[in-house]
Amino acid sequence: MKSKRPDNVVYSDEEGFNASILPYATNVGAPAIRMDDVVSWKSRGISNVNKEFESKFNELKKQYQNLMEEYEWNELVYNSKFSFEPVVGEIYHLYRDAAGVNFLSLIGPQEWNKEHIGTFKLNSDKKWIVL
């Protein structure tokens, strides 16, 4: 003879069913099982990660722009006209003559009335540093 039990309550009984080994609550006094709100956790995670990616991207973009600027200045100086071997650590000045040809000189812009493009220093890596 089977006893009548409510649908929302499970009992341990002598019929072989042991509710204490179930991985979930089986009586009305047990704490409620609620699903965690993983959507908001995901949203916060995505937002934080995207901010980090954006920050890193902007940093790399700035480094790339600086590198390209250095490359362009070095290209300009190395393609200019000069008839001497530049010394590492010395300061040189880049000018443009009336014909539009760029040339490198030791003479400073205050001492000469030529179109001054920039002042450079040659480092030990043979890279021109804009001053």
C-alpha positions in Angstrom: 0.0 0.0 0.0 1.4 3.3 -1.1 1.1 6.4 1.0 -0.1 9.6 -0.5 2.7 12.3 -0.5 2.5 15.9 -1.6 4.2 16.5 -5.0 6.6 19.2 -3.7 8.2 17.1 -0.9 10.3 14.0 -1.1 10.8 11.7 1.8 13.4 9.1 2.7 11.5 5.9 3.2 11.8 2.3 3.5 11.0 1.7 -0.2 14.6 2.3 -1.1 14.5 5.9 -2.0 17.0 8.0 0.0 16.5 11.7 -0.5 19.6 12.6 1.5 21.9 11.6 -1.3 20.4 13.8 -4.0 22.5 16.7 -5.2 19.6 19.2 -4.7 17.2 20.1 -1.9 14.3 17.8 -1.4 12.1 19.5 1.2 10.3 22.8 1.6 12.6 23.9 4.5 15.8 23.8 2.3 17.3 27.0 0.9 15.9 28.1 -2.4 18.0 27.2 -5.4 18.6 30.3 -7.5 20.5 30.6 -10.7 23.4 33.1 -10.5 23.1 36.2 -12.7 25.9 35.3 -15.1 24.7 37.8 -17.7 25.8 40.8 -15.6 29.0 39.0 -14.6 29.7 38.4 -18.3 28.9 42.0 -19.2 31.2 43.4 -16.5 34.0 41.0 -17.7 33.5 41.9 -21.3 33.5 45.6 -20.5 36.7 45.3 -18.4 38.5 43.2 -21.0 37.5 45.5 -23.8 38.8 48.5 -21.9 42.1 46.7 -21.4 42.3 45.8 -25.1 41.4 49.3 -26.1 44.1 50.7 -23.8 46.7 48.3 -25.2 45.6 49.0 -28.8 46.0 52.8 -28.2 49.4 52.2 -26.6 50.6 50.1 -29.6 49.1 52.6 -32.0 51.0 55.5 -30.4 54.2 53.4 -30.4 53.6 52.6 -34.1 53.1 56.3 -34.9 56.3 57.3 -33.0 58.2 54.6 -34.9 56.9 55.7 -38.2 57.8 59.3 -37.4 61.3 58.3 -36.4 61.6 56.3 -39.6 60.5 59.2 -41.8 63.0 61.6 -40.1 65.8 59.1 -40.5 64.8 58.5 -44.2 64.8 62.3 -44.7 68.3 62.8 -43.2 69.9 59.8 -44.8 68.5 60.8 -48.2 69.9 64.4 -47.8 73.1 65.6 -49.3 76.2 65.7 -47.1 79.9 65.3 -48.0 81.3 64.3 -44.6 81.0 61.3 -42.2 78.7 62.3 -39.3 80.2 61.7 -35.9 78.1 59.9 -33.2 76.9 62.3 -30.5 77.4 65.4 -32.7 74.5 67.8 -33.5 73.7 68.5 -37.1 71.1 70.7 -38.9 69.1 69.8 -41.9 68.3 72.5 -44.4 66.6 72.9 -47.8 68.4 74.9 -50.5 66.8 77.1 -53.2 66.6 74.2 -55.6 64.6 72.2 -53.0 67.5 69.8 -52.2 67.9 68.8 -48.5 71.4 69.0 -47.1 73.0 68.3 -43.7 75.3 70.9 -42.0 77.1 71.6 -38.8 76.2 75.3 -39.1 73.3 76.2 -36.7 70.1 78.0 -37.9 71.1 81.2 -36.0 74.3 81.5 -37.9 72.8 81.0 -41.4 69.9 82.3 -43.3 68.7 79.0 -44.9 65.4 77.1 -44.7 65.9 75.0 -41.5 64.0 71.7 -41.5 65.3 70.2 -38.2 68.1 69.6 -35.7 69.4 66.1 -35.2 71.8 64.1 -33.2 73.3 60.8 -34.4 73.2 58.1 -31.7 75.4 55.0 -31.4 72.9 52.9 -33.4 73.3 55.3 -36.3 69.8 56.6 -35.8 69.1 60.3 -36.1 67.3 61.7 -33.1 65.2 64.8 -33.6 66.1 67.6 -31.2 
